[in-house]
């Protein structure tokens, strides 16, 4: 006869919930980066005069937005790394106990 394992002893449901949270966060951050990148590229394709707007002598809107796209990617990566280090890794250790 097989013994019934208590639900609290089975980490699978908690692990599945954690994996779902990780997947949702990754998808949200990825969608945000795609929106920022394609929004910037869309401006190049459909509104070049806007990007050519001079904010100061020698400084156009495109020169400001270009680096902001790159900085956004670093910030989104930082958000994921901080979440993974503070939440994800701690919960993985709890599941291993």
N, CA, C and O of each residue as an XYZ file, in Angstrom:
388
protein
N       0.830     -1.157      0.000
C       0.000      0.000      0.000
C       0.894      1.246      0.000
O       1.895      1.289      0.714
N       0.540      2.237     -0.783
C       1.374      3.437     -0.854
C       0.949      4.430      0.216
O      -0.230      4.577      0.536
N       1.942      5.092      0.747
C       1.679      6.084      1.801
C       1.314      7.415      1.152
O       1.868      7.793      0.120
N       0.389      8.101      1.766
C      -0.030      9.434      1.278
C       0.976     10.459      1.780
O       1.251     10.548      2.977
N       1.518     11.229      0.847
C       2.461     12.283      1.207
C       1.670     13.548      1.479
O       0.861     13.954      0.644
N       1.879     14.185      2.626
C       1.144     15.421      2.921
C       1.482     16.504      1.899
O       2.589     16.547      1.363
N       0.506     17.379      1.639
C       0.701     18.429      0.649
C       1.855     19.357      1.003
O       2.579     19.814      0.119
N       2.032     19.640      2.306
C       3.109     20.547      2.689
C       4.477     19.932      2.449
O       5.471     20.654      2.368
N       4.547     18.599      2.333
C       5.824     17.943      2.077
C       6.156     17.916      0.585
O       7.298     17.653      0.208
N       5.187     18.182     -0.240
C       5.404     18.160     -1.685
C       5.654     19.588     -2.185
O       4.730     20.401     -2.202
N       6.886     19.901     -2.590
C       7.191     21.261     -3.021
C       6.734     21.571     -4.438
O       6.871     22.710     -4.884
N       6.196     20.595     -5.158
C       5.829     20.810     -6.560
C       4.823     21.940     -6.763
O       5.050     22.769     -7.644
N       3.723     22.031     -6.007
C       2.790     23.142     -6.234
C       3.426     24.504     -5.966
O       3.191     25.460     -6.705
N       4.238     24.590     -4.900
C       4.902     25.856     -4.610
C       5.940     26.173     -5.682
O       6.105     27.329     -6.072
N       6.632     25.155     -6.151
C       7.624     25.357     -7.213
C       6.974     25.785     -8.509
O       7.523     26.607     -9.242
N       5.809     25.234     -8.795
C       5.092     25.612    -10.017
C       4.616     27.055     -9.934
O       4.669     27.789    -10.921
N       4.150     27.461     -8.757
C       3.706     28.849     -8.580
C       4.879     29.811     -8.721
O       4.747     30.877     -9.322
N       6.014     29.436     -8.171
C       7.208     30.276     -8.283
C       7.673     30.369     -9.728
O       8.061     31.441    -10.192
N       7.635     29.258    -10.433
C       8.019     29.267    -11.847
C       7.077     30.147    -12.658
O       7.504     30.838    -13.582
N       5.791     30.118    -12.308
C       4.832     30.964    -13.017
C       5.123     32.446    -12.766
O       5.070     33.252    -13.695
N       5.429     32.809    -11.520
C       5.761     34.202    -11.203
C       7.000     34.648    -11.969
O       7.055     35.765    -12.485
N       7.989     33.768    -12.036
C       9.220     34.087    -12.763
C       8.932     34.281    -14.247
O       9.453     35.206    -14.869
N       8.116     33.420    -14.803
C       7.755     33.500    -16.224
C       6.966     34.773    -16.518
O       7.211     35.432    -17.529
N       6.027     35.125    -15.651
C       5.229     36.339    -15.840
C       6.121     37.572    -15.784
O       6.008     38.459    -16.631
N       7.000     37.635    -14.798
C       7.902     38.778    -14.693
C       8.786     38.881    -15.926
O       8.964     39.970    -16.471
N       9.341     37.765    -16.369
C      10.200     37.776    -17.556
C       9.424     38.245    -18.780
O       9.950     39.014    -19.585
N       8.189     37.798    -18.930
C       7.386     38.216    -20.081
C       7.021     39.700    -20.022
O       7.033     40.383    -21.046
N       6.698     40.198    -18.831
C       6.355     41.610    -18.684
C       7.566     42.486    -19.005
O       7.449     43.468    -19.738
N       8.716     42.131    -18.459
C       9.920     42.913    -18.727
C      10.325     42.829    -20.197
O      10.770     43.819    -20.777
N      10.173     41.659    -20.793
C      10.479     41.508    -22.216
C       9.527     42.336    -23.070
O       9.954     42.983    -24.026
N       8.244     42.318    -22.734
C       7.269     43.108    -23.484
C       7.565     44.598    -23.358
O       7.423     45.347    -24.324
N       7.977     45.027    -22.166
C       8.337     46.437    -21.979
C       9.519     46.809    -22.858
O       9.520     47.878    -23.469
N      10.519     45.949    -22.931
C      11.692     46.253    -23.754
C      11.336     46.257    -25.232
O      11.815     47.107    -25.982
N      10.511     45.326    -25.653
C      10.071     45.290    -27.054
C       9.303     46.557    -27.397
O       9.498     47.135    -28.466
N       8.435     46.990    -26.497
C       7.660     48.211    -26.743
C       8.570     49.433    -26.854
O       8.381     50.270    -27.736
N       9.552     49.535    -25.965
C      10.481     50.675    -26.011
C      11.281     50.642    -27.305
O      11.391     51.657    -27.992
N      11.840     49.487    -27.643
C      12.684     49.373    -28.835
C      11.885     49.636    -30.116
O      12.290     50.437    -30.958
N      10.756     48.955    -30.247
C       9.988     49.138    -31.484
C       9.311     50.506    -31.535
O       9.054     51.025    -32.621
N       9.020     51.093    -30.382
C       8.529     52.468    -30.381
C       9.571     53.415    -30.939
O       9.252     54.296    -31.737
N      10.805     53.238    -30.527
C      11.902     54.064    -31.034
C      12.114     53.824    -32.526
O      12.288     54.770    -33.294
N      12.098     52.574    -32.927
C      12.274     52.265    -34.353
C      11.075     52.770    -35.167
O      11.233     53.197    -36.310
N       9.896     52.720    -34.580
C       8.712     53.246    -35.253
C       8.815     54.748    -35.495
O       8.355     55.251    -36.520
N       9.417     55.455    -34.555
C       9.636     56.881    -34.768
C      10.569     57.114    -35.954
O      10.358     58.035    -36.743
N      11.583     56.291    -36.076
C      12.476     56.409    -37.233
C      11.728     56.152    -38.527
O      11.952     56.825    -39.532
N      10.845     55.179    -38.493
C      10.138     54.803    -39.719
C       9.034     55.790    -40.081
O       8.820     56.065    -41.262
N       8.333     56.325    -39.091
C       7.125     57.074    -39.391
C       7.133     58.556    -38.983
O       6.255     59.314    -39.397
N       8.108     58.967    -38.182
C       8.109     60.366    -37.758
C       9.536     60.904    -37.602
O       9.937     61.340    -36.522
N      10.286     60.863    -38.700
C      11.662     61.356    -38.664
C      11.754     62.831    -38.276
O      12.678     63.212    -37.558
N      10.827     63.666    -38.727
C      10.933     65.067    -38.312
C      10.865     65.257    -36.787
O      11.522     66.145    -36.245
N      10.082     64.433    -36.105
C      10.018     64.532    -34.656
C      11.383     64.226    -34.046
O      11.843     64.936    -33.152
N      12.026     63.167    -34.531
C      13.338     62.808    -33.994
C      14.393     63.855    -34.337
O      15.398     63.980    -33.638
N      14.165     64.598    -35.399
C      15.095     65.645    -35.783
C      14.897     66.940    -35.028
O      15.636     67.901    -35.241
N      13.915     66.979    -34.154
C      13.665     68.184    -33.370
C      14.905     68.513    -32.539
O      15.412     67.673    -31.795
N      15.374     69.730    -32.678
C      16.564     70.155    -31.940
C      16.157     70.621    -30.536
O      15.324     71.515    -30.386
N      16.746     70.013    -29.532
C      16.486     70.380    -28.145
C      17.461     71.463    -27.686
O      17.130     72.317    -26.863
N      18.638     71.405    -28.226
C      19.687     72.392    -27.965
C      20.608     72.348    -29.179
O      20.538     71.394    -29.953
N      21.442     73.318    -29.369
C      22.353     73.272    -30.524
C      23.195     71.983    -30.517
O      23.936     71.712    -29.572
N      23.061     71.210    -31.580
C      23.791     69.945    -31.705
C      23.167     68.772    -30.966
O      23.758     67.693    -30.931
N      21.996     68.948    -30.378
C      21.355     67.884    -29.603
C      19.919     67.692    -30.074
O      19.033     68.487    -29.760
N      19.708     66.620    -30.836
C      18.359     66.334    -31.328
C      17.668     65.344    -30.392
O      18.301     64.743    -29.524
N      16.390     65.189    -30.583
C      15.611     64.238    -29.785
C      16.118     62.813    -29.989
O      16.121     62.017    -29.049
N      16.547     62.485    -31.208
C      17.061     61.144    -31.495
C      18.307     60.837    -30.670
O      18.483     59.711    -30.205
N      19.173     61.837    -30.487
C      20.398     61.626    -29.722
C      20.072     61.403    -28.242
O      20.832     60.732    -27.543
N      18.991     61.936    -27.768
C      18.576     61.721    -26.379
C      17.871     60.369    -26.231
O      18.137     59.630    -25.283
N      16.975     60.048    -27.166
C      16.192     58.814    -27.046
C      17.016     57.551    -27.296
O      16.758     56.516    -26.682
N      17.993     57.623    -28.180
C      18.825     56.450    -28.479
C      19.472     55.867    -27.231
O      19.273     54.691    -26.929
N      20.243     56.669    -26.501
C      20.832     56.141    -25.265
C      19.784     55.747    -24.218
O      20.022     54.837    -23.424
N      18.632     56.418    -24.208
C      17.584     56.040    -23.261
C      17.064     54.627    -23.519
O      16.693     53.919    -22.583
N      17.037     54.222    -24.777
C      16.632     52.849    -25.101
C      17.630     51.868    -24.493
O      17.238     50.856    -23.913
N      18.915     52.170    -24.627
C      19.948     51.297    -24.073
C      19.892     51.298    -22.552
O      19.995     50.241    -21.929
N      19.731     52.456    -21.954
C      19.640     52.556    -20.492
C      18.422     51.794    -19.980
O      18.479     51.155    -18.930
N      17.319     51.864    -20.727
C      16.112     51.125    -20.345
C      16.383     49.630    -20.287
O      15.902     48.946    -19.383
N      17.147     49.118    -21.243
C      17.451     47.685    -21.224
C      18.247     47.312    -19.980
O      18.008     46.263    -19.382
N      19.193     48.166    -19.586
C      19.960     47.897    -18.375
C      19.085     47.970    -17.126
O      19.232     47.152    -16.218
N      18.188     48.929    -17.077
C      17.299     49.078    -15.912
C      16.365     47.872    -15.798
O      16.161     47.353    -14.701
N      15.797     47.420    -16.918
C      14.911     46.260    -16.887
C      15.679     45.007    -16.471
O      15.155     44.164    -15.742
N      16.909     44.890    -16.931
C      17.754     43.761    -16.520
C      18.031     43.834    -15.027
O      18.001     42.812    -14.341
N      18.299     45.029    -14.517
C      18.542     45.217    -13.092
C      17.315     44.835    -12.273
O      17.440     44.201    -11.225
N      16.141     45.213    -12.742
C      14.904     44.851    -12.040
C      14.802     43.330    -11.932
O      14.483     42.805    -10.865
N      15.071     42.626    -13.022
C      14.976     41.164    -12.998
C      16.027     40.561    -12.066
O      15.719     39.660    -11.286
N      17.251     41.048    -12.141
C      18.323     40.495    -11.309
C      18.027     40.723     -9.826
O      18.210     39.818     -9.012
N      17.569     41.926     -9.472
C      17.237     42.195     -8.073
C      16.109     41.292     -7.586
O      16.163     40.770     -6.473
N      15.081     41.110     -8.426
C      13.973     40.225     -8.044
C      14.490     38.791     -7.889
O      14.159     38.105     -6.922
N      15.296     38.353     -8.840
C      15.795     36.979     -8.788
C      16.658     36.752     -7.545
O      16.557     35.711     -6.897
N      17.495     37.717     -7.219
C      18.373     37.560     -6.053
C      17.608     37.635     -4.739
O      17.920     36.898     -3.804
N      16.623     38.503     -4.654
C      15.922     38.710     -3.383
C      14.757     37.752     -3.175
O      14.528     37.291     -2.057
N      14.029     37.453     -4.224
C      12.809     36.653     -4.079
C      13.007     35.234     -4.603
O      12.817     34.266     -3.868
N      13.379     35.114     -5.845
C      13.445     33.815     -6.506
C      14.436     32.879     -5.819
O      14.093     31.747     -5.481
N      15.666     33.353     -5.613
C      16.683     32.496     -5.002
C      16.309     32.095     -3.578
O      16.542     30.956     -3.172
N      15.730     33.028     -2.815
C      15.324     32.700     -1.436
C      14.249     31.617     -1.429
O      14.284     30.699     -0.610
N      13.307     31.734     -2.335
C      12.235     30.719     -2.373
C      12.744     29.379     -2.887
O      12.265     28.329     -2.460
N      13.698     29.407     -3.790
C      14.293     28.141     -4.261
C      14.977     27.444     -3.103
O      14.859     26.228     -2.948
N      15.702     28.216     -2.277
C      16.339     27.610     -1.103
C      15.301     27.030     -0.155
O      15.526     25.965      0.420
N      14.151     27.715      0.025
C      13.093     27.194      0.900
C      12.530     25.886      0.361
O      12.209     24.981      1.131
N      12.411     25.786     -0.965
C      11.870     24.565     -1.557
C      12.814     23.387     -1.359
O      12.377     22.240     -1.268
N      14.099     23.674     -1.293
C      15.090     22.616     -1.137
C      15.155     22.036      0.266
O      15.741     20.975      0.477
N      14.562     22.720      1.214
C      14.595     22.230      2.602
C      13.676     21.080      2.829
O      13.597     20.563      3.943
